[in-house]
Amino acid sequence: MYLHLGQNTVVTTQEIIGFFDMDNTTVSKTTRDFLSGAEREGRVRYVSYDLPKSFVLTKDKTVYISPLSVPTLIGRTEKVQSF
């Protein structure tokens, strides 16, 4: 199934490793280093130019920066899986 991350961005649910809250996770230097490295390597995709609330990591190591909150993304995942 597919999950809409915002704007025109959709990923398959099988590819998702996890959803991460920007406010909570970017406090850690390790997470900031990971995101900086992903940006340098060109693996970061910005879903929109709105204030980012979360990021989604996929199996191919792509990082999607999303304006949607983690609870919203989880809710969408649960709706997709119920079909």
C-alpha positions in Angstrom: 0.0 0.0 0.0 1.0 3.6 -0.4 1.3 6.4 2.2 0.9 10.0 1.4 3.5 12.1 3.2 2.2 15.5 2.1 2.1 17.6 -1.1 2.7 15.2 -4.0 4.9 12.7 -2.2 3.8 9.0 -1.8 5.9 6.0 -0.6 5.1 2.4 -0.2 4.4 1.3 3.4 6.7 -1.7 2.9 9.7 0.6 2.3 9.2 2.6 5.6 11.7 2.0 8.4 10.3 4.6 10.8 8.7 8.0 11.5 10.7 10.4 13.6 9.5 13.6 15.3 11.8 16.6 14.4 11.5 18.3 17.8 12.4 15.2 19.8 15.0 13.6 17.6 17.1 16.5 16.5 18.1 17.2 20.1 20.5 14.3 19.7 23.9 15.1 18.0 23.8 11.6 16.5 20.5 12.4 14.7 21.7 15.8 13.6 24.9 14.2 12.2 22.8 11.5 10.4 20.6 14.1 8.8 23.5 16.3 7.8 25.3 13.3 6.2 22.1 12.3 4.3 21.8 15.9 3.1 25.4 15.9 1.8 24.8 12.6 0.1 21.7 13.9 -1.6 19.3 11.4 0.1 17.1 14.1 1.7 13.7 14.9 0.0 11.7 17.8 1.2 8.0 17.1 0.9 7.1 20.8 1.2 8.5 24.1 2.2 6.3 24.3 5.3 7.7 23.9 8.8 9.0 20.3 9.1 7.4 18.3 11.8 8.8 14.9 11.1 11.1 12.8 8.9 10.5 9.4 7.4 13.4 7.0 6.8 13.0 4.4 4.0 14.9 1.1 3.3 16.8 2.8 0.5 18.1 5.3 3.1 16.1 8.2 1.6 15.0 10.7 4.3 11.7 12.5 3.6 11.2 15.7 5.5 7.5 16.1 6.1 5.2 18.9 7.4 2.9 16.2 8.9 3.3 15.1 12.5 4.2 11.6 13.5 0.7 10.8 14.9 -0.9 11.9 11.6 1.5 9.7 9.6 0.8 6.7 11.9 -2.9 7.4 11.6 -2.7 7.4 7.9 -0.7 4.1 8.0 -3.3 2.5 10.1 -6.1 3.6 7.7 -4.1 2.2 4.7 -3.5 -1.2 6.5 -7.2 -1.5 7.4 -8.3 -1.7 3.7 
